[in-house]
Amino acid sequence: MARRALIVGTGVADRIAAGLPGWEIERTPGAESLDLVVWADYPAAACTPRRLTDLSLAEWDEACDRPLRAVIDLARETHEALAANSGTFVVLVPLMASAGGAEYTALASLGEGIRLLAKSLAKTWGADGITAHSITLDPHAFLAAQDAAGIAADNALHDPPLGRVPDDTDDIAPIIEWLASGTAAPLVGSSLVVDGGLWMPG
C-alpha cells in the first residue's frame, strides 16, 4: 500500500512532491491517516526583499504572522492523521532563518518560527509516535534567482564543496523520505542544513 504524504505549498513543495515516486500525494488536509506532512508554503510577500521599516503592520501580517499561524493550524489539523501512522512532520526553512538576510526580516522570522515549532512538536508529539524535523535549504529553493544569488553570496563561507547546491527533487526529497522511514526513528527534532556545504554551522 502506498504511503501517503501531505505536501503544502508551491515551488519547492512541488519539486519535493515530484521526488516522492510511489507515494500518494495529498495537497490539502483531510486524510484520515498520513505518513508524512511537508510544509513549505512561503507567501510571495515573505520572499520579496523589503526593509522592515518599509513594511506596514498589515504587510508584516501577510508576510510573517499569517503564514506562521497557518502552519500552527496545519499541525493541529494533521496531528490525529499522523498519529494514526506514526508519521513525520517536516518543515522546509530558508537559510536566512539561521544566518539572517538583508531585507528578508519577515522571511527569516517566519523560517525561524517554524523551525522552533518543529522542535517543539518533536518534544510534545513523541509520545504519540510522531517525529518532526526542519530542513534548511539554500536560498535558491525559495527566492527568485537574482535575489537568491545575492543572499548566497552574503552568507556562503565558500563555494559548495561538491560544486553544486542540492537539487530539491533528486537530493532533498530522498532525505525527507528517509526521515519518514523507520531507519531515521532515533533522529528526533533535528534541524538539518542541506545546502551543499555553502554554510557550515558549527
VEXPA-356338 format. One record per atom (N, C-alpha, C): x, y, z. Coordinates in pm, whole numbers, plus 50000, padded with zeros to 5 digits. Layout:
VEXPA-356338
XYZ
...
//
This chain:
VEXPA-356338
500844988150000
500005000050000
500885012450000
500565022049915
501375034149903
501295042450030
502415048150067
502425057350178
501815070650133
501245077850228
500515090050195
501205102150255
501435112250172
502085124550217
501205136550183
501155145850274
500515158750251
501635168850228
501665174950109
502685184750073
502005198250059
502385207950140
501715220850143
502655231650090
502205238749987
502995249449929
503165247349780
503875256549718
504185255649576
505685257549558
506155257349433
507585259249409
508385247549463
509155249749569
509965239149626
509085227449672
507885230249721
506985219449763
506605210549644
506365216649528
506055208949408
507235200149368
508435205549382
509625197749343
509865186249440
509555188349568
509665177349665
508645166449630
507415170449600
506375160549564
506815152149444
507475158649347
507945151349229
509025141249263
509695143249375
510765134249415
510325123049508
509025121149523
508495110449607
507675100649523
508305093749428
507565084149346
507035072649431
505855068349397
505255057249472
504465061649592
504565074549629
503765079949738
502435084949685
501415084049766
500135090449736
500215104649792
500185114449704
500395128349743
499075135649758
498865141249876
497715149949902
498215164349903
497375173549858
497785187649859
496945196149954
495895190550009
495085197350109
494805187650223
494695192650346
494425183850461
493065177150449
492895166450523
491605159650525
491725144550532
492915139050497
493095124550501
493015119550645
492475107650662
492335101850796
493655096850852
494585093350762
495905088850808
496965094250713
498105097950770
499215103450693
500525097750745
501435094950652
502775090750689
503735102550697
503385113350626
504315124550615
503545137350586
503955148150650
503495161650617
504735170050589
504745177050476
505835186150442
505235199950420
505745209850494
505245223550481
506335232350422
505965239750314
506885249450253
506055260350185
505075265550257
504105274750197
504475289250228
505585293750173
506035307450195
505365316950096
504675327150145
503985336350055
504955345349981
504515350549866
505355359749789
505755371749871
504885376049961
505185387750045
506415385350132
506665373050172
507835369950253
509095368450169
508925364650044
510065361649956
510465373549871
509875385149896
510205397449824
511035406349915
512195410949871
513035419149960
512385432449995
512235434850125
511675447450176
512345450650309
512685463050328
513215467350457
512105466450562
512475462350682
511495460850789
510725473850811
511415484950807
510765497850835
509855502350723
509905495550608
509015498850497
507735490550498
507665480650586
506505471850593
505465477450689
504235478650642
503145482450733
502805470450820
502015472550923
501595461451008
500815451050929
499995455650835
499225446250752
500145438150662
501185444350608
502125437250521
502955427350601
503345430950724
504055421450809
503155409550842
501905412150868
500965401350897
500875391750780
500835397050658
500745388650538
502025380650516
503155386750544
504435380450514
504915370750621
504515373150747
505075365150856
504015359350949
503215367851010
502315363051115
501265353351064
500645356650951
499575348150899
500085334450856
501195333550779
501695320150743
502205312150863
502745318950964
503165311651084
501945305651153
500875313351161
499655307851220
499115296351135
499275297351003
498775286950914
499475273550938
500795273850960
501505261250984
501175255751122
500925264651218
500465260051350
499105253151336
498205259351261
496895253351239
497005240051166
497945239351070
498155226850996
498625215851091
499535219051180
500005209051276
498855203951362
498025213051408
496875208851488
495925199951407
495735203651280
494775196651197
495255182851156
496575180951143
497095168151094
497605159051205
497555163551328
498095155551439
497475141551443
496175140851439
495505127851452
495845118751335
495905124351214
496235116251096
497665111251102
498595119351152
499985114951167
500115104551277
499395106451387
499455096851496
498955083151453
498005082951360
497445070151314
498505061451248
499535067651187
500565060151115
501965062451171
502065068251291
503375071851347
504165079751243
503555090451195
504095097951083
505155108251120
505545116051020
506625125751031
506165139250979
506505149851052
506165163651015
507475170850982
507585176150860
508815182550815
508505196550766
509295206450811
509195219950758
510475223250684
510345230250571
511505234650494
511775249150528
513025252150557
513405265150612
514465271650523
514325284450491
515375291350414
516585294350501
517745294850439
518985297450510
518925310150594
518175320150548
518095332850620
517595331050763
516845320250789
516325318050924
517465315951023
518575310350976
519715307851065
520795318551051
520995323450929
522115332550904
521685347050886
520385349550876
519915363150850
520025366550703
519365377350665
519415381650527
518915395850515
519725404450458
519325418350444
518025419350365
517075426950419
515775429350357
514865417050353
515215406850430
514375394950438
514025391950584
513735402350661
513415400450802
512175391850821
511155394250739
509915386450752
510155371850720
510895369050613
511175355250574
512025348250680
513045355250731
513895349450834
513095346650962
512235355950999
511435354151121
510455342651106
509815341850991
508885330850965
509615317450966
510755316850896
511515304350891
511975299751027
512505309051108
512975305251241
511805301351330
510665307951313
509495304351391
509045290151364
509005286151237
508555272551207
509625262251242
510905266151237
511965256851279
511795253351427
511545263651509
511345261151652
510025253951678
509025256651596
507775249151608
508025234351587
508815230851485
509095216751458
509795210151576
510745217151639
511435211551755
510455209551871
509565219051889
508575217851996
507605206351970
507205204851844
506325193751809
507015180451836
508305179751803
509055167351826
509035163551974
509165173552060
509175170852204
507805166452254
506745172852205
505415170152259
504705158752189
505045156152064
504355145751989
505075132351990
506265131752048
506995119152051
506205108052117
505465111452220
504665101452290
503555095752203
503215103152096
502195098452002
502805091151883
504125089251887
504805082151779
505115090851659
504985103951672
505215113251560
506595119551576
507355120151467
508625127351466
508445140351387
509285150151417
509215163151349
510625168351327
510845174651212
512175179451175
512055192151092
513155199551085
513265210450988
514475207950899
514385212550775
515495211450681
515765225350625
516965230450649
517365243550599
517955242050459
517445249850366
517855248950226
518505261850178
519275260650073
519865272050006
518775281849962
519045294949960
518015304749923
517375302449786
518105295649695
517535293349561
516255285149567
516045277649674
514825269549686
513585278149705
513775290649749
512635298949788
512525312249711
513645317349664
513675330949609
513905330949458
513605342249396
513955344249256
515475343149242
515925338549126
517345335449107
518245347149141
517885359049095
518765370549119
518835374349267
517715372749337
517705375749481
518475365149559
518295352649520
518975341649591
520475342649575
520935346749458
522375347649434
523015357749529
522355368849551
522895378949642
522945374049785
521875367249830
521835362049967
522895351249985
523015342449886
524015331649895
525415337549903
525675347849825
526995354049828
527285360349964
526265366150026
526435372450156
526695362450268
526075350550258
526115340950368
527055329050348
527345325850223
528185314150198
529615316650244
530215306750307
531595307850350
532545304650237
532055297350137
532885293250024
531975287149919
532525283349807
531735276449705
531345262649758
530235256949706
529845243549755
530945233449726
531385225849825
532495216449807
532285206449694
531035202549670
530765192849564
530485199649430
530585212949427
530445220149302
529025223949264
528055221149351
526665224449321
525865224649451
524735231349446
523815230649559
522855219049535
522285213349640
521405201849623
520165205049540
519735195249464
518515196249385
517335191749470
516255199849468
515115196849556
514525183149528
514355179849400
513705167249363
514625155249383
515845156149334
516745144549334
517525142949464
517755153749537
518585153049657
517815155049787
516915164949790
516215168249915
515075158549941
514295155449839
513155146349858
513575132849916
514685126549870
515095113949932
515455115350080
515995126950120
516295129050262
515005129650343
514005136450287
512705137150355
512085123250364
512205115650256
511675101950257
512375093550364
513675095450378
514415088150481
513955092250620
513725105350641
513265109850773
511925103550809
511125100250707
509815094050731
509905078850742
511115073450739
511295058950747
511625054750889
511455041950915
511795036651046
513275037651076
514095037650972
515545038450990
515955051351060
515205062251034
515545075251092
514875077551227
514185067551279
513395069551401
514195075351518
515475071651539
516195077451654
516505092351638
516375097651516
516645111851493
515355119551521
515365127351628
514145134251673
514405149251683
513525157251623
513625171651636
514855177551571
515355171251466
516585175951404
516365188651322
517425196751314
517455208451226
518595206151128
518275200051015
519295196350918
519555207950823
520815210950798
521205220750697
521665213150574
520895214150464
521205206750343
521365216850229
522505223450228
522765233950130
524005231350047
524485218850051
525675215549974
526955220550035
526895224650162
528095229150230
528425243750212
527465251850164
527705266150149
527945272750285
527175268450384
527225274650515
527315263350616
528435261550677
528655250150766
528565254650911
527355254350970
527225258551109
527955249051201
528625254451299
529395246051389
528575240851504
//
